Amino acid sequence: MKHTFAFIAALTLASAATGETVAELHEAELKAIDANNDGFLSKDEFNAFSDYAFQEMDDDKNGTLGQDETKPFLDIKQFQSTDRNGDSLISRAEYDAQMSADFDAADQDGNGQLD
């Protein structure tokens, strides 16, 4: 389960950057994070998923993600762009900022949900 959610996190980060939509996620993965099963991801559902994914990737539970923790899910360019202060760690604030930006980029019609 840990790998499923972390994979979805990485896929979400990558898909926002390439313009893909959540509709392109595997149906089972979408159902795992679509809490109300309406076929859309609201900002709240996305944030809840993002929180869970961060906690699952944070193997040493120190509140940051190192390259080793994200290596299976993020390539070096994704890691570096999320690590905004360049300290080789992704803080919770950096992660949340990236995930929020990714949601906003994927929400092309600005309706607050991904379809």
C-alpha positions as CSV (number, residue, x, y, z in Angstrom):
1,M,0.0,0.0,0.0
2,K,2.9,2.4,0.8
3,H,4.2,2.0,-2.7
4,T,0.8,2.5,-4.3
5,F,0.3,5.9,-2.6
6,A,3.8,7.1,-3.1
7,F,3.6,6.0,-6.7
8,I,0.4,8.0,-7.1
9,A,2.2,11.0,-5.5
10,A,5.0,10.8,-8.0
11,L,2.6,10.2,-10.9
12,T,0.6,13.2,-9.8
13,L,3.7,15.4,-9.7
14,A,4.8,14.1,-13.1
15,S,1.4,14.3,-14.7
16,A,0.8,17.9,-13.7
17,A,4.1,18.8,-15.3
18,T,3.2,17.1,-18.6
19,G,-0.4,18.2,-18.8
20,E,-1.9,14.8,-18.2
21,T,-5.2,14.7,-16.2
22,V,-6.2,12.5,-13.3
23,A,-8.5,10.6,-15.8
24,E,-5.3,9.1,-17.1
25,L,-4.5,7.5,-13.7
26,H,-5.4,3.8,-13.4
27,E,-9.0,3.5,-12.3
28,A,-8.1,1.6,-9.1
29,E,-5.6,4.3,-8.1
30,L,-8.1,7.0,-8.6
31,K,-10.7,5.1,-6.5
32,A,-8.1,4.8,-3.8
33,I,-7.9,8.6,-3.4
34,D,-11.4,9.6,-4.5
35,A,-13.0,9.4,-1.1
36,N,-16.5,10.1,-2.1
37,N,-16.3,8.0,-5.3
38,D,-17.7,10.7,-7.6
39,G,-15.0,10.2,-10.2
40,F,-13.3,13.5,-9.5
41,L,-10.6,14.6,-7.1
42,S,-11.4,17.6,-5.0
43,K,-8.7,19.8,-3.5
44,D,-9.6,18.3,-0.1
45,E,-9.2,14.7,-1.4
46,F,-6.0,15.6,-3.1
47,N,-4.6,17.2,0.1
48,A,-5.6,14.2,2.2
49,F,-3.9,11.9,-0.2
50,S,-0.8,14.2,-0.4
51,D,-0.5,14.2,3.4
52,Y,-0.7,10.4,3.5
53,A,1.8,10.0,0.7
54,F,4.3,12.3,2.4
55,Q,4.0,10.4,5.7
56,E,4.4,7.1,3.9
57,M,7.5,8.2,2.0
58,D,9.1,9.7,5.1
59,D,10.7,6.4,6.1
60,D,12.8,7.8,9.0
61,K,9.8,10.0,10.2
62,N,12.0,13.1,10.5
63,G,9.6,15.4,8.7
64,T,11.7,15.7,5.5
65,L,12.2,13.6,2.4
66,G,15.7,12.8,1.4
67,Q,16.7,11.6,-2.1
68,D,16.9,8.0,-0.9
69,E,13.3,8.1,0.3
70,T,12.0,9.6,-2.9
71,K,14.3,7.8,-5.4
72,P,11.8,5.1,-6.3
73,F,9.2,7.8,-7.1
74,L,10.9,11.0,-8.2
75,D,13.7,11.5,-10.6
76,I,16.5,13.9,-9.7
77,K,15.0,16.8,-11.7
78,Q,11.7,16.4,-9.9
79,F,13.4,16.2,-6.5
80,Q,15.5,19.3,-7.2
81,S,12.6,21.3,-8.4
82,T,10.6,20.4,-5.3
83,D,13.7,21.1,-3.0
84,R,13.3,24.8,-3.4
85,N,16.0,25.9,-1.0
86,G,18.5,23.4,-2.4
87,D,19.4,21.7,0.9
88,S,19.0,18.2,-0.5
89,L,15.9,17.6,1.6
90,I,12.2,18.2,0.7
91,S,10.6,19.8,3.8
92,R,6.9,19.4,4.4
93,A,6.4,23.0,3.3
94,E,8.3,22.5,0.1
95,Y,6.3,19.3,-0.6
96,D,3.0,21.0,0.2
97,A,3.9,23.9,-2.0
98,Q,4.8,21.6,-4.9
99,M,1.7,19.5,-4.5
100,S,-0.5,22.6,-4.4
101,A,1.1,24.0,-7.5
102,D,0.7,20.6,-9.3
103,F,-3.0,20.5,-8.3
104,D,-3.5,24.1,-9.6
105,A,-1.7,23.3,-12.9
106,A,-3.8,20.1,-13.4
107,D,-7.0,22.0,-12.6
108,Q,-7.2,23.5,-16.0
109,D,-10.7,24.8,-15.8
110,G,-10.2,26.2,-12.3
111,N,-13.2,24.4,-10.8
112,G,-11.3,23.1,-7.8
113,Q,-11.4,19.5,-8.8
114,L,-9.6,17.2,-11.2
115,D,-11.4,15.0,-13.6
